[in-house]
Amino acid sequence: MLRANTPEKPQESAVHAFMEAAQTLDDEVEAILNAPQLLSKEQLKDLACILQDYLPKGVQYDADFDLLGEVSDLLTTIKAMRSKVMTDAGVPREDVSARDLKEVATASNTLLQTLLKVHTQIMSMNRQRAIEKAVAETMREQPEDIQNMYFQRLELELALIK
């Protein structure tokens, strides 16, 4: 049945407003998904915290990049910067000013310091993974009651980290 020019009921008006807001939100989320690089570091951290609250229990929010690949890219960047101001023999190029040399040296030093920190983190993460793997393999061989006690304790310890 057709209704001619009848005003919307308040409930229908609220549903219509909600649907419009939901579409706008969908568009904004889509924009973020398509261009996350436009968010600031603080916005990305806030978003990660919010998403963590909505993930199913037991699911971790992990970084979506290869840390070893990032280290390799960092080394490539350092080498590229140096090659612009120095020859392969390590001698400054004739067309490069002392100021440019200093800037590249400072930037290279900063990147190398970052690389050393990341290297330490990678080594620590690899060690942690090896420990976790050994414990998991050992726990599989234990009786079920021991496994249950272990996982209860593990859950308590992990809950303290958050």
BELKANOR-V251801 format. One record per backbone hydrogen bond with DSSP energy under -1.0 kcal/mol. NH is the residue of the N-H (numbers start at 1). CO is the residue of the C=O. E is the energy in kcal/mol with one decimal. If there is no record, write none. Layout:
NH_CO_E, NH_CO_E
This chain:
13_9_-2.3, 14_10_-2.1, 15_11_-2.1, 16_12_-2.5, 17_13_-2.4, 18_14_-2.4, 19_15_-2.5, 20_16_-2.1, 21_17_-2.4, 22_18_-2.6, 23_19_-2.0, 24_20_-2.1, 25_21_-2.5, 26_22_-2.6, 27_23_-2.3, 28_24_-2.2, 29_25_-2.8, 30_26_-2.5, 31_27_-2.1, 32_28_-2.1, 33_29_-2.6, 34_30_-1.9, 35_31_-1.4, 38_35_-1.8, 39_36_-1.7, 44_40_-2.4, 45_41_-2.4, 46_42_-2.7, 47_43_-2.6, 48_44_-2.4, 49_45_-2.3, 50_46_-2.4, 51_47_-2.7, 52_48_-2.2, 53_49_-1.4, 55_51_-1.1, 59_56_-1.9, 70_66_-2.1, 71_67_-2.1, 72_68_-2.2, 73_69_-2.4, 74_70_-2.2, 75_71_-2.3, 76_72_-2.2, 77_73_-2.3, 78_74_-2.2, 79_75_-2.5, 80_76_-2.4, 81_77_-2.5, 82_78_-2.4, 83_79_-2.4, 84_80_-1.1, 85_82_-1.1, 86_82_-2.2, 87_91_-3.0, 90_87_-1.9, 93_85_-2.6, 96_93_-1.3, 101_97_-2.1, 102_98_-2.5, 103_99_-2.5, 104_100_-2.5, 105_101_-2.6, 106_102_-2.7, 107_103_-2.7, 108_104_-3.0, 109_105_-2.3, 110_106_-2.3, 111_107_-2.6, 112_108_-2.7, 113_109_-2.3, 114_110_-2.2, 115_111_-2.6, 116_112_-2.4, 117_113_-1.9, 118_114_-2.6, 119_115_-2.8, 120_116_-2.0, 121_117_-2.1, 122_118_-2.9, 123_119_-2.5, 124_120_-2.3, 125_121_-2.9, 126_122_-2.8, 127_123_-2.2, 128_124_-2.6, 129_125_-2.6, 130_126_-2.1, 131_127_-2.2, 132_128_-2.8, 133_129_-2.6, 134_130_-2.3, 135_131_-2.6, 136_132_-2.7, 137_133_-2.5, 138_134_-2.2, 139_135_-2.7, 140_136_-1.6, 142_139_-1.4, 147_143_-2.1, 148_144_-2.6, 149_145_-2.0, 150_146_-2.4, 151_147_-2.7, 152_148_-2.2, 153_149_-2.2, 154_150_-2.8, 155_151_-2.4, 156_152_-1.9, 157_153_-2.5, 158_154_-2.7, 159_155_-2.1, 160_156_-1.3
